[in-house]
Amino acid sequence: MLCNIYLSPVRYCRHVSTIHLLYLQLRRDIVEDRLRTEDKELIQLVGVALQAEYGDYDLRKYHMDYFVISYYFPPR
């Protein structure tokens, strides 16, 4: 399970920059398909990532290109 791999190291992270680097590595592992998840879990993780990076969706702010799909989802 995905949480088992990353949960222990997160517990010991004390700096925001360390947590951010761990997040970036997790996102990269998912996008490059090195870490496989169930589709439901993948969609939830992408939702959390988008919320963390962009905040609430605002139609006035994000017209068409809200995000680049290949930055969050693996090619499959």
N, CA, C and O atoms as a Maestro MAE file, in Angstrom:
{
 s_m_m2io_version
 :::
 2.0.0
}

f_m_ct {
 s_m_title
 :::
 protein
 m_atom[304] {
  # First column is atom index #
  i_m_mmod_type
  r_m_x_coord
  r_m_y_coord
  r_m_z_coord
  i_m_residue_number
  s_m_chain_name
  s_m_pdb_residue_name
  s_m_pdb_atom_name
  i_m_atomic_number
  :::
  1 25 0.845 -1.183 0.000 1 A "MET " " N  " 7
  2 3 0.000 0.000 0.000 1 A "MET " " CA " 6
  3 2 0.891 1.246 0.000 1 A "MET " " C  " 6
  4 15 1.967 1.248 0.597 1 A "MET " " O  " 8
  5 25 0.449 2.264 -0.649 2 A "LEU " " N  " 7
  6 3 1.198 3.506 -0.814 2 A "LEU " " CA " 6
  7 2 1.561 4.150 0.519 2 A "LEU " " C  " 6
  8 15 2.694 4.595 0.704 2 A "LEU " " O  " 8
  9 25 0.626 4.203 1.434 3 A "CYS " " N  " 7
  10 3 0.868 4.871 2.710 3 A "CYS " " CA " 6
  11 2 1.977 4.203 3.511 3 A "CYS " " C  " 6
  12 15 2.731 4.881 4.208 3 A "CYS " " O  " 8
  13 25 2.083 2.893 3.419 4 A "ASN " " N  " 7
  14 3 3.108 2.178 4.171 4 A "ASN " " CA " 6
  15 2 4.523 2.567 3.760 4 A "ASN " " C  " 6
  16 15 5.446 2.522 4.573 4 A "ASN " " O  " 8
  17 25 4.691 2.950 2.497 5 A "ILE " " N  " 7
  18 3 6.013 3.306 2.000 5 A "ILE " " CA " 6
  19 2 6.447 4.679 2.496 5 A "ILE " " C  " 6
  20 15 7.615 4.878 2.830 5 A "ILE " " O  " 8
  21 25 5.521 5.617 2.546 6 A "TYR " " N  " 7
  22 3 5.876 7.010 2.836 6 A "TYR " " CA " 6
  23 2 5.486 7.485 4.225 6 A "TYR " " C  " 6
  24 15 5.931 8.553 4.645 6 A "TYR " " O  " 8
  25 25 4.674 6.735 4.949 7 A "LEU " " N  " 7
  26 3 4.172 7.210 6.226 7 A "LEU " " CA " 6
  27 2 5.264 7.369 7.277 7 A "LEU " " C  " 6
  28 15 5.312 8.400 7.948 7 A "LEU " " O  " 8
  29 25 6.126 6.400 7.439 8 A "SER " " N  " 7
  30 3 7.172 6.485 8.453 8 A "SER " " CA " 6
  31 2 8.118 7.661 8.253 8 A "SER " " C  " 6
  32 15 8.376 8.390 9.211 8 A "SER " " O  " 8
  33 25 8.651 7.881 7.038 9 A "PRO " " N  " 7
  34 3 9.546 9.025 6.863 9 A "PRO " " CA " 6
  35 2 8.869 10.369 7.133 9 A "PRO " " C  " 6
  36 15 9.509 11.283 7.653 9 A "PRO " " O  " 8
  37 25 7.602 10.502 6.791 10 A "VAL " " N  " 7
  38 3 6.891 11.764 7.010 10 A "VAL " " CA " 6
  39 2 6.801 12.073 8.494 10 A "VAL " " C  " 6
  40 15 6.886 13.233 8.896 10 A "VAL " " O  " 8
  41 25 6.634 11.071 9.284 11 A "ARG " " N  " 7
  42 3 6.513 11.252 10.729 11 A "ARG " " CA " 6
  43 2 7.758 11.933 11.312 11 A "ARG " " C  " 6
  44 15 7.665 12.635 12.319 11 A "ARG " " O  " 8
  45 25 8.908 11.730 10.689 12 A "TYR " " N  " 7
  46 3 10.158 12.285 11.212 12 A "TYR " " CA " 6
  47 2 10.580 13.592 10.534 12 A "TYR " " C  " 6
  48 15 11.587 14.189 10.916 12 A "TYR " " O  " 8
  49 25 9.830 14.032 9.549 13 A "CYS " " N  " 7
  50 3 10.165 15.281 8.860 13 A "CYS " " CA " 6
  51 2 9.815 16.464 9.746 13 A "CYS " " C  " 6
  52 15 8.687 16.581 10.225 13 A "CYS " " O  " 8
  53 25 10.777 17.328 9.958 14 A "ARG " " N  " 7
  54 3 10.564 18.490 10.826 14 A "ARG " " CA " 6
  55 2 10.554 19.802 10.060 14 A "ARG " " C  " 6
  56 15 10.083 20.815 10.578 14 A "ARG " " O  " 8
  57 25 11.059 19.800 8.850 15 A "HIS " " N  " 7
  58 3 11.154 21.036 8.085 15 A "HIS " " CA " 6
  59 2 10.188 21.007 6.907 15 A "HIS " " C  " 6
  60 15 9.988 19.972 6.271 15 A "HIS " " O  " 8
  61 25 9.604 22.148 6.633 16 A "VAL " " N  " 7
  62 3 8.660 22.254 5.525 16 A "VAL " " CA " 6
  63 2 9.334 21.885 4.208 16 A "VAL " " C  " 6
  64 15 8.724 21.244 3.352 16 A "VAL " " O  " 8
  65 25 10.581 22.285 4.047 17 A "SER " " N  " 7
  66 3 11.280 21.985 2.793 17 A "SER " " CA " 6
  67 2 11.479 20.475 2.609 17 A "SER " " C  " 6
  68 15 11.425 19.982 1.483 17 A "SER " " O  " 8
  69 25 11.706 19.749 3.687 18 A "THR " " N  " 7
  70 3 11.855 18.302 3.607 18 A "THR " " CA " 6
  71 2 10.542 17.643 3.214 18 A "THR " " C  " 6
  72 15 10.527 16.730 2.388 18 A "THR " " O  " 8
  73 25 9.453 18.094 3.792 19 A "ILE " " N  " 7
  74 3 8.138 17.564 3.457 19 A "ILE " " CA " 6
  75 2 7.816 17.867 1.997 19 A "ILE " " C  " 6
  76 15 7.257 17.027 1.292 19 A "ILE " " O  " 8
  77 25 8.165 19.052 1.552 20 A "HIS " " N  " 7
  78 3 7.914 19.423 0.161 20 A "HIS " " CA " 6
  79 2 8.722 18.545 -0.799 20 A "HIS " " C  " 6
  80 15 8.204 18.112 -1.828 20 A "HIS " " O  " 8
  81 25 9.969 18.286 -0.472 21 A "LEU " " N  " 7
  82 3 10.783 17.408 -1.319 21 A "LEU " " CA " 6
  83 2 10.229 15.985 -1.351 21 A "LEU " " C  " 6
  84 15 10.248 15.332 -2.394 21 A "LEU " " O  " 8
  85 25 9.745 15.518 -0.233 22 A "LEU " " N  " 7
  86 3 9.137 14.192 -0.177 22 A "LEU " " CA " 6
  87 2 7.876 14.151 -1.045 22 A "LEU " " C  " 6
  88 15 7.632 13.173 -1.751 22 A "LEU " " O  " 8
  89 25 7.082 15.215 -0.987 23 A "TYR " " N  " 7
  90 3 5.896 15.315 -1.842 23 A "TYR " " CA " 6
  91 2 6.283 15.284 -3.319 23 A "TYR " " C  " 6
  92 15 5.662 14.568 -4.105 23 A "TYR " " O  " 8
  93 25 7.287 16.043 -3.696 24 A "LEU " " N  " 7
  94 3 7.726 16.077 -5.094 24 A "LEU " " CA " 6
  95 2 8.205 14.699 -5.552 24 A "LEU " " C  " 6
  96 15 7.926 14.287 -6.678 24 A "LEU " " O  " 8
  97 25 8.925 13.987 -4.682 25 A "GLN " " N  " 7
  98 3 9.395 12.647 -5.036 25 A "GLN " " CA " 6
  99 2 8.226 11.684 -5.195 25 A "GLN " " C  " 6
  100 15 8.202 10.884 -6.130 25 A "GLN " " O  " 8
  101 25 7.267 11.757 -4.298 26 A "LEU " " N  " 7
  102 3 6.088 10.902 -4.384 26 A "LEU " " CA " 6
  103 2 5.327 11.174 -5.679 26 A "LEU " " C  " 6
  104 15 4.920 10.242 -6.372 26 A "LEU " " O  " 8
  105 25 5.137 12.454 -6.004 27 A "ARG " " N  " 7
  106 3 4.433 12.810 -7.240 27 A "ARG " " CA " 6
  107 2 5.189 12.300 -8.468 27 A "ARG " " C  " 6
  108 15 4.583 11.791 -9.410 27 A "ARG " " O  " 8
  109 25 6.494 12.439 -8.449 28 A "ARG " " N  " 7
  110 3 7.314 11.966 -9.580 28 A "ARG " " CA " 6
  111 2 7.242 10.442 -9.715 28 A "ARG " " C  " 6
  112 15 7.124 9.918 -10.822 28 A "ARG " " O  " 8
  113 25 7.313 9.738 -8.586 29 A "ASP " " N  " 7
  114 3 7.215 8.278 -8.614 29 A "ASP " " CA " 6
  115 2 5.887 7.820 -9.202 29 A "ASP " " C  " 6
  116 15 5.841 6.834 -9.938 29 A "ASP " " O  " 8
  117 25 4.818 8.520 -8.885 30 A "ILE " " N  " 7
  118 3 3.507 8.169 -9.422 30 A "ILE " " CA " 6
  119 2 3.436 8.489 -10.911 30 A "ILE " " C  " 6
  120 15 2.981 7.659 -11.698 30 A "ILE " " O  " 8
  121 25 3.876 9.672 -11.303 31 A "VAL " " N  " 7
  122 3 3.802 10.092 -12.707 31 A "VAL " " CA " 6
  123 2 4.659 9.201 -13.599 31 A "VAL " " C  " 6
  124 15 4.273 8.898 -14.728 31 A "VAL " " O  " 8
  125 25 5.812 8.782 -13.103 32 A "GLU " " N  " 7
  126 3 6.707 7.935 -13.894 32 A "GLU " " CA " 6
  127 2 6.386 6.450 -13.724 32 A "GLU " " C  " 6
  128 15 7.138 5.592 -14.186 32 A "GLU " " O  " 8
  129 25 5.278 6.152 -13.064 33 A "ASP " " N  " 7
  130 3 4.764 4.793 -12.893 33 A "ASP " " CA " 6
  131 2 5.718 3.869 -12.142 33 A "ASP " " C  " 6
  132 15 5.687 2.654 -12.338 33 A "ASP " " O  " 8
  133 25 6.553 4.431 -11.295 34 A "ARG " " N  " 7
  134 3 7.422 3.609 -10.436 34 A "ARG " " CA " 6
  135 2 6.674 3.153 -9.202 34 A "ARG " " C  " 6
  136 15 7.056 2.185 -8.545 34 A "ARG " " O  " 8
  137 25 5.608 3.861 -8.898 35 A "LEU " " N  " 7
  138 3 4.785 3.546 -7.730 35 A "LEU " " CA " 6
  139 2 3.342 3.445 -8.214 35 A "LEU " " C  " 6
  140 15 2.711 4.450 -8.541 35 A "LEU " " O  " 8
  141 25 2.836 2.230 -8.253 36 A "ARG " " N  " 7
  142 3 1.482 2.020 -8.784 36 A "ARG " " CA " 6
  143 2 0.458 2.102 -7.658 36 A "ARG " " C  " 6
  144 15 0.698 1.656 -6.536 36 A "ARG " " O  " 8
  145 25 -0.675 2.679 -7.988 37 A "THR " " N  " 7
  146 3 -1.781 2.779 -7.041 37 A "THR " " CA " 6
  147 2 -3.062 2.364 -7.758 37 A "THR " " C  " 6
  148 15 -3.112 2.294 -8.986 37 A "THR " " O  " 8
  149 25 -4.072 2.096 -6.981 38 A "GLU " " N  " 7
  150 3 -5.399 1.850 -7.544 38 A "GLU " " CA " 6
  151 2 -5.894 3.163 -8.140 38 A "GLU " " C  " 6
  152 15 -5.511 4.241 -7.687 38 A "GLU " " O  " 8
  153 25 -6.742 3.067 -9.152 39 A "ASP " " N  " 7
  154 3 -7.238 4.275 -9.818 39 A "ASP " " CA " 6
  155 2 -7.924 5.235 -8.845 39 A "ASP " " C  " 6
  156 15 -7.724 6.447 -8.918 39 A "ASP " " O  " 8
  157 25 -8.723 4.694 -7.947 40 A "LYS " " N  " 7
  158 3 -9.436 5.539 -6.978 40 A "LYS " " CA " 6
  159 2 -8.442 6.306 -6.100 40 A "LYS " " C  " 6
  160 15 -8.604 7.504 -5.868 40 A "LYS " " O  " 8
  161 25 -7.421 5.609 -5.618 41 A "GLU " " N  " 7
  162 3 -6.407 6.246 -4.779 41 A "GLU " " CA " 6
  163 2 -5.611 7.278 -5.584 41 A "GLU " " C  " 6
  164 15 -5.276 8.343 -5.065 41 A "GLU " " O  " 8
  165 25 -5.313 6.970 -6.837 42 A "LEU " " N  " 7
  166 3 -4.592 7.896 -7.712 42 A "LEU " " CA " 6
  167 2 -5.371 9.198 -7.888 42 A "LEU " " C  " 6
  168 15 -4.803 10.286 -7.787 42 A "LEU " " O  " 8
  169 25 -6.652 9.084 -8.148 43 A "ILE " " N  " 7
  170 3 -7.480 10.271 -8.338 43 A "ILE " " CA " 6
  171 2 -7.538 11.098 -7.053 43 A "ILE " " C  " 6
  172 15 -7.506 12.327 -7.115 43 A "ILE " " O  " 8
  173 25 -7.620 10.460 -5.916 44 A "GLN " " N  " 7
  174 3 -7.629 11.179 -4.643 44 A "GLN " " CA " 6
  175 2 -6.302 11.905 -4.416 44 A "GLN " " C  " 6
  176 15 -6.287 13.055 -3.979 44 A "GLN " " O  " 8
  177 25 -5.195 11.235 -4.712 45 A "LEU " " N  " 7
  178 3 -3.886 11.864 -4.553 45 A "LEU " " CA " 6
  179 2 -3.712 13.063 -5.475 45 A "LEU " " C  " 6
  180 15 -3.172 14.093 -5.070 45 A "LEU " " O  " 8
  181 25 -4.169 12.927 -6.708 46 A "VAL " " N  " 7
  182 3 -4.091 14.049 -7.649 46 A "VAL " " CA " 6
  183 2 -4.950 15.204 -7.156 46 A "VAL " " C  " 6
  184 15 -4.549 16.363 -7.261 46 A "VAL " " O  " 8
  185 25 -6.119 14.902 -6.621 47 A "GLY " " N  " 7
  186 3 -6.981 15.947 -6.067 47 A "GLY " " CA " 6
  187 2 -6.313 16.694 -4.929 47 A "GLY " " C  " 6
  188 15 -6.406 17.919 -4.848 47 A "GLY " " O  " 8
  189 25 -5.640 15.967 -4.051 48 A "VAL " " N  " 7
  190 3 -4.924 16.591 -2.938 48 A "VAL " " CA " 6
  191 2 -3.768 17.442 -3.467 48 A "VAL " " C  " 6
  192 15 -3.539 18.552 -2.987 48 A "VAL " " O  " 8
  193 25 -3.048 16.922 -4.451 49 A "ALA " " N  " 7
  194 3 -1.931 17.674 -5.036 49 A "ALA " " CA " 6
  195 2 -2.415 18.970 -5.679 49 A "ALA " " C  " 6
  196 15 -1.814 20.025 -5.477 49 A "ALA " " O  " 8
  197 25 -3.493 18.896 -6.449 50 A "LEU " " N  " 7
  198 3 -4.020 20.102 -7.091 50 A "LEU " " CA " 6
  199 2 -4.514 21.110 -6.054 50 A "LEU " " C  " 6
  200 15 -4.296 22.312 -6.198 50 A "LEU " " O  " 8
  201 25 -5.173 20.621 -5.019 51 A "GLN " " N  " 7
  202 3 -5.646 21.511 -3.959 51 A "GLN " " CA " 6
  203 2 -4.472 22.191 -3.266 51 A "GLN " " C  " 6
  204 15 -4.526 23.385 -2.971 51 A "GLN " " O  " 8
  205 25 -3.410 21.430 -3.006 52 A "ALA " " N  " 7
  206 3 -2.236 21.991 -2.337 52 A "ALA " " CA " 6
  207 2 -1.519 23.021 -3.211 52 A "ALA " " C  " 6
  208 15 -1.037 24.037 -2.712 52 A "ALA " " O  " 8
  209 25 -1.451 22.756 -4.505 53 A "GLU " " N  " 7
  210 3 -0.694 23.636 -5.395 53 A "GLU " " CA " 6
  211 2 -1.495 24.831 -5.907 53 A "GLU " " C  " 6
  212 15 -0.946 25.919 -6.078 53 A "GLU " " O  " 8
  213 25 -2.788 24.631 -6.153 54 A "TYR " " N  " 7
  214 3 -3.590 25.686 -6.774 54 A "TYR " " CA " 6
  215 2 -4.684 26.254 -5.882 54 A "TYR " " C  " 6
  216 15 -5.211 27.328 -6.172 54 A "TYR " " O  " 8
  217 25 -5.037 25.561 -4.806 55 A "GLY " " N  " 7
  218 3 -6.148 26.010 -3.984 55 A "GLY " " CA " 6
  219 2 -7.472 25.663 -4.647 55 A "GLY " " C  " 6
  220 15 -7.529 24.791 -5.514 55 A "GLY " " O  " 8
  221 25 -8.526 26.341 -4.242 56 A "ASP " " N  " 7
  222 3 -9.848 26.096 -4.804 56 A "ASP " " CA " 6
  223 2 -9.892 26.520 -6.267 56 A "ASP " " C  " 6
  224 15 -9.271 27.506 -6.663 56 A "ASP " " O  " 8
  225 25 -10.628 25.767 -7.050 57 A "TYR " " N  " 7
  226 3 -10.789 26.101 -8.469 57 A "TYR " " CA " 6
  227 2 -11.592 27.394 -8.579 57 A "TYR " " C  " 6
  228 15 -12.643 27.542 -7.955 57 A "TYR " " O  " 8
  229 25 -11.089 28.314 -9.371 58 A "ASP " " N  " 7
  230 3 -11.752 29.592 -9.598 58 A "ASP " " CA " 6
  231 2 -11.837 29.812 -11.101 58 A "ASP " " C  " 6
  232 15 -10.818 30.001 -11.766 58 A "ASP " " O  " 8
  233 25 -13.059 29.788 -11.639 59 A "LEU " " N  " 7
  234 3 -13.275 29.915 -13.073 59 A "LEU " " CA " 6
  235 2 -12.693 31.219 -13.626 59 A "LEU " " C  " 6
  236 15 -12.228 31.257 -14.765 59 A "LEU " " O  " 8
  237 25 -12.718 32.280 -12.825 60 A "ARG " " N  " 7
  238 3 -12.168 33.568 -13.281 60 A "ARG " " CA " 6
  239 2 -10.647 33.505 -13.401 60 A "ARG " " C  " 6
  240 15 -10.055 34.186 -14.239 60 A "ARG " " O  " 8
  241 25 -10.027 32.696 -12.570 61 A "LYS " " N  " 7
  242 3 -8.565 32.601 -12.561 61 A "LYS " " CA " 6
  243 2 -8.046 31.554 -13.538 61 A "LYS " " C  " 6
  244 15 -7.046 31.775 -14.222 61 A "LYS " " O  " 8
  245 25 -8.733 30.408 -13.600 62 A "TYR " " N  " 7
  246 3 -8.308 29.294 -14.444 62 A "TYR " " CA " 6
  247 2 -9.351 29.095 -15.540 62 A "TYR " " C  " 6
  248 15 -10.393 28.483 -15.303 62 A "TYR " " O  " 8
  249 25 -9.080 29.599 -16.716 63 A "HIS " " N  " 7
  250 3 -10.054 29.497 -17.795 63 A "HIS " " CA " 6
  251 2 -10.046 28.103 -18.403 63 A "HIS " " C  " 6
  252 15 -10.970 27.327 -18.159 63 A "HIS " " O  " 8
  253 25 -9.052 27.773 -19.168 64 A "MET " " N  " 7
  254 3 -9.017 26.490 -19.861 64 A "MET " " CA " 6
  255 2 -7.943 25.564 -19.304 64 A "MET " " C  " 6
  256 15 -8.228 24.403 -19.010 64 A "MET " " O  " 8
  257 25 -6.739 26.043 -19.155 65 A "ASP " " N  " 7
  258 3 -5.609 25.209 -18.766 65 A "ASP " " CA " 6
  259 2 -5.401 25.260 -17.254 65 A "ASP " " C  " 6
  260 15 -4.507 25.947 -16.761 65 A "ASP " " O  " 8
  261 25 -6.227 24.536 -16.542 66 A "TYR " " N  " 7
  262 3 -6.138 24.511 -15.086 66 A "TYR " " CA " 6
  263 2 -4.837 23.849 -14.644 66 A "TYR " " C  " 6
  264 15 -4.157 24.349 -13.749 66 A "TYR " " O  " 8
  265 25 -4.489 22.724 -15.271 67 A "PHE " " N  " 7
  266 3 -3.234 22.046 -14.968 67 A "PHE " " CA " 6
  267 2 -2.856 21.158 -16.146 67 A "PHE " " C  " 6
  268 15 -3.695 20.833 -16.986 67 A "PHE " " O  " 8
  269 25 -1.609 20.777 -16.198 68 A "VAL " " N  " 7
  270 3 -1.114 19.879 -17.241 68 A "VAL " " CA " 6
  271 2 -1.270 18.453 -16.710 68 A "VAL " " C  " 6
  272 15 -0.636 18.076 -15.724 68 A "VAL " " O  " 8
  273 25 -2.101 17.683 -17.359 69 A "ILE " " N  " 7
  274 3 -2.463 16.359 -16.866 69 A "ILE " " CA " 6
  275 2 -1.255 15.435 -16.717 69 A "ILE " " C  " 6
  276 15 -1.216 14.611 -15.804 69 A "ILE " " O  " 8
  277 25 -0.278 15.567 -17.598 70 A "SER " " N  " 7
  278 3 0.895 14.680 -17.533 70 A "SER " " CA " 6
  279 2 1.807 14.981 -16.340 70 A "SER " " C  " 6
  280 15 2.707 14.195 -16.043 70 A "SER " " O  " 8
  281 25 1.586 16.104 -15.656 71 A "TYR " " N  " 7
  282 3 2.366 16.418 -14.455 71 A "TYR " " CA " 6
  283 2 1.825 15.695 -13.223 71 A "TYR " " C  " 6
  284 15 2.473 15.684 -12.176 71 A "TYR " " O  " 8
  285 25 0.641 15.093 -13.342 72 A "TYR " " N  " 7
  286 3 -0.009 14.482 -12.197 72 A "TYR " " CA " 6
  287 2 -0.405 13.021 -12.396 72 A "TYR " " C  " 6
  288 15 -0.458 12.254 -11.435 72 A "TYR " " O  " 8
  289 25 -0.685 12.634 -13.649 73 A "PHE " " N  " 7
  290 3 -1.130 11.273 -13.924 73 A "PHE " " CA " 6
  291 2 -0.082 10.520 -14.728 73 A "PHE " " C  " 6
  292 15 0.569 11.102 -15.595 73 A "PHE " " O  " 8
  293 25 0.091 9.216 -14.448 74 A "PRO " " N  " 7
  294 3 0.993 8.410 -15.273 74 A "PRO " " CA " 6
  295 2 0.395 8.213 -16.665 74 A "PRO " " C  " 6
  296 15 -0.809 8.396 -16.847 74 A "PRO " " O  " 8
  297 25 1.202 7.849 -17.631 75 A "PRO " " N  " 7
  298 3 0.710 7.699 -19.006 75 A "PRO " " CA " 6
  299 2 -0.393 6.659 -19.171 75 A "PRO " " C  " 6
  300 15 -1.198 6.747 -20.098 75 A "PRO " " O  " 8
  301 25 -0.430 5.684 -18.283 76 A "ARG " " N  " 7
  302 3 -1.438 4.621 -18.424 76 A "ARG " " CA " 6
  303 2 -2.807 5.182 -18.266 76 A "ARG " " C  " 6
  304 15 -3.789 4.445 -18.352 76 A "ARG " " O  " 8
  :::
 }
 m_bond[303] {
  # First column is bond index #
  i_m_from
  i_m_to
  i_m_order
  :::
  1 1 2 1
  2 2 3 1
  3 3 4 2
  4 3 5 1
  5 5 6 1
  6 6 7 1
  7 7 8 2
  8 7 9 1
  9 9 10 1
  10 10 11 1
  11 11 12 2
  12 11 13 1
  13 13 14 1
  14 14 15 1
  15 15 16 2
  16 15 17 1
  17 17 18 1
  18 18 19 1
  19 19 20 2
  20 19 21 1
  21 21 22 1
  22 22 23 1
  23 23 24 2
  24 23 25 1
  25 25 26 1
  26 26 27 1
  27 27 28 2
  28 27 29 1
  29 29 30 1
  30 30 31 1
  31 31 32 2
  32 31 33 1
  33 33 34 1
  34 34 35 1
  35 35 36 2
  36 35 37 1
  37 37 38 1
  38 38 39 1
  39 39 40 2
  40 39 41 1
  41 41 42 1
  42 42 43 1
  43 43 44 2
  44 43 45 1
  45 45 46 1
  46 46 47 1
  47 47 48 2
  48 47 49 1
  49 49 50 1
  50 50 51 1
  51 51 52 2
  52 51 53 1
  53 53 54 1
  54 54 55 1
  55 55 56 2
  56 55 57 1
  57 57 58 1
  58 58 59 1
  59 59 60 2
  60 59 61 1
  61 61 62 1
  62 62 63 1
  63 63 64 2
  64 63 65 1
  65 65 66 1
  66 66 67 1
  67 67 68 2
  68 67 69 1
  69 69 70 1
  70 70 71 1
  71 71 72 2
  72 71 73 1
  73 73 74 1
  74 74 75 1
  75 75 76 2
  76 75 77 1
  77 77 78 1
  78 78 79 1
  79 79 80 2
  80 79 81 1
  81 81 82 1
  82 82 83 1
  83 83 84 2
  84 83 85 1
  85 85 86 1
  86 86 87 1
  87 87 88 2
  88 87 89 1
  89 89 90 1
  90 90 91 1
  91 91 92 2
  92 91 93 1
  93 93 94 1
  94 94 95 1
  95 95 96 2
  96 95 97 1
  97 97 98 1
  98 98 99 1
  99 99 100 2
  100 99 101 1
  101 101 102 1
  102 102 103 1
  103 103 104 2
  104 103 105 1
  105 105 106 1
  106 106 107 1
  107 107 108 2
  108 107 109 1
  109 109 110 1
  110 110 111 1
  111 111 112 2
  112 111 113 1
  113 113 114 1
  114 114 115 1
  115 115 116 2
  116 115 117 1
  117 117 118 1
  118 118 119 1
  119 119 120 2
  120 119 121 1
  121 121 122 1
  122 122 123 1
  123 123 124 2
  124 123 125 1
  125 125 126 1
  126 126 127 1
  127 127 128 2
  128 127 129 1
  129 129 130 1
  130 130 131 1
  131 131 132 2
  132 131 133 1
  133 133 134 1
  134 134 135 1
  135 135 136 2
  136 135 137 1
  137 137 138 1
  138 138 139 1
  139 139 140 2
  140 139 141 1
  141 141 142 1
  142 142 143 1
  143 143 144 2
  144 143 145 1
  145 145 146 1
  146 146 147 1
  147 147 148 2
  148 147 149 1
  149 149 150 1
  150 150 151 1
  151 151 152 2
  152 151 153 1
  153 153 154 1
  154 154 155 1
  155 155 156 2
  156 155 157 1
  157 157 158 1
  158 158 159 1
  159 159 160 2
  160 159 161 1
  161 161 162 1
  162 162 163 1
  163 163 164 2
  164 163 165 1
  165 165 166 1
  166 166 167 1
  167 167 168 2
  168 167 169 1
  169 169 170 1
  170 170 171 1
  171 171 172 2
  172 171 173 1
  173 173 174 1
  174 174 175 1
  175 175 176 2
  176 175 177 1
  177 177 178 1
  178 178 179 1
  179 179 180 2
  180 179 181 1
  181 181 182 1
  182 182 183 1
  183 183 184 2
  184 183 185 1
  185 185 186 1
  186 186 187 1
  187 187 188 2
  188 187 189 1
  189 189 190 1
  190 190 191 1
  191 191 192 2
  192 191 193 1
  193 193 194 1
  194 194 195 1
  195 195 196 2
  196 195 197 1
  197 197 198 1
  198 198 199 1
  199 199 200 2
  200 199 201 1
  201 201 202 1
  202 202 203 1
  203 203 204 2
  204 203 205 1
  205 205 206 1
  206 206 207 1
  207 207 208 2
  208 207 209 1
  209 209 210 1
  210 210 211 1
  211 211 212 2
  212 211 213 1
  213 213 214 1
  214 214 215 1
  215 215 216 2
  216 215 217 1
  217 217 218 1
  218 218 219 1
  219 219 220 2
  220 219 221 1
  221 221 222 1
  222 222 223 1
  223 223 224 2
  224 223 225 1
  225 225 226 1
  226 226 227 1
  227 227 228 2
  228 227 229 1
  229 229 230 1
  230 230 231 1
  231 231 232 2
  232 231 233 1
  233 233 234 1
  234 234 235 1
  235 235 236 2
  236 235 237 1
  237 237 238 1
  238 238 239 1
  239 239 240 2
  240 239 241 1
  241 241 242 1
  242 242 243 1
  243 243 244 2
  244 243 245 1
  245 245 246 1
  246 246 247 1
  247 247 248 2
  248 247 249 1
  249 249 250 1
  250 250 251 1
  251 251 252 2
  252 251 253 1
  253 253 254 1
  254 254 255 1
  255 255 256 2
  256 255 257 1
  257 257 258 1
  258 258 259 1
  259 259 260 2
  260 259 261 1
  261 261 262 1
  262 262 263 1
  263 263 264 2
  264 263 265 1
  265 265 266 1
  266 266 267 1
  267 267 268 2
  268 267 269 1
  269 269 270 1
  270 270 271 1
  271 271 272 2
  272 271 273 1
  273 273 274 1
  274 274 275 1
  275 275 276 2
  276 275 277 1
  277 277 278 1
  278 278 279 1
  279 279 280 2
  280 279 281 1
  281 281 282 1
  282 282 283 1
  283 283 284 2
  284 283 285 1
  285 285 286 1
  286 286 287 1
  287 287 288 2
  288 287 289 1
  289 289 290 1
  290 290 291 1
  291 291 292 2
  292 291 293 1
  293 293 294 1
  294 294 295 1
  295 295 296 2
  296 295 297 1
  297 297 298 1
  298 298 299 1
  299 299 300 2
  300 299 301 1
  301 301 302 1
  302 302 303 1
  303 303 304 2
  :::
 }
}
